[in-house]
């Protein structure tokens, strides 16, 4: 019996020693360490988009649209795709557009962007050259927001339904990709149309603008959002601009109630040009309300994502 009491006493002393060694030392007067339940977990705060900084948070029905000439994926520095990809990724993740009309994207580049955007995004497009090769007029979209109902392509030539066809002294094969979307939030439907006009032939740009006008007439009465690099200034005196805004009846979203500073949208990795020529536009049907517009000057350590500045618009489709 006495041996049992001694053994119990020894066990108690050992247990007390273990408890004492686990108690952390604390300086006299120091506050007690917080309990595990009192520690606040770290939270990753998403970056505020440039258009939110300009116009405030979007309403649920607002549609964030971007037109972005990516500059094809070159492998030669400076400004190779390897150098530009991280900057592009940061830009797109920060802005998180619902809809992105891109130009000049090559297949490997488009796959990289799709991966960088994440699983919420999908894309629609085809190479402009015969066999579906070459640059795409790709349309990226947030599939949690937009549901594609139908899609198609046509080439900017006298034979628009012949893939890879050219006309009018066009320097390159040029084309249009379009998608009919339904907005999952509002149920509203609209056409997204994306293009890139020729950079050399003025005749090709004029004829292409007329062809686009004719094709868009077949999309009525649903709203249209046209993104593109038009290689022509957004000025009333410019013929391409006049055809698409007067003859086609579209409106330039840059005339929105709120807009950021004006810059030339083609900078060629040189210093930006205040109030320079705007060759990249977002046009929309008259019933679409343009709430804000922005020319995005995002760069990192002097590296721009492209030789063009992306343009953005916050739109609201008619009810």
Secondary structure by P-SEA (a helix, b strand, c coil): caaaaaaaaaaaaaaaaaaaaabbbbcccccccccccccccbbbbccccccccccccccccbbbbbbbcccccccccccccccaaaaaaaaaaaacccbbbbccccaaaaaaaaaaacccccbbbbbccccccccccbbbbcccccccccccccccccccccccccccccccccbbbbbbcccccccbbbbbbbbccccccaaaaaaaaaaaaaaaaaacccbbbbbcccccccccccaaaaaacccccccccccccccccccccccccccccccccccccccccccccccccccccccccccccccbbbbbbbccccc
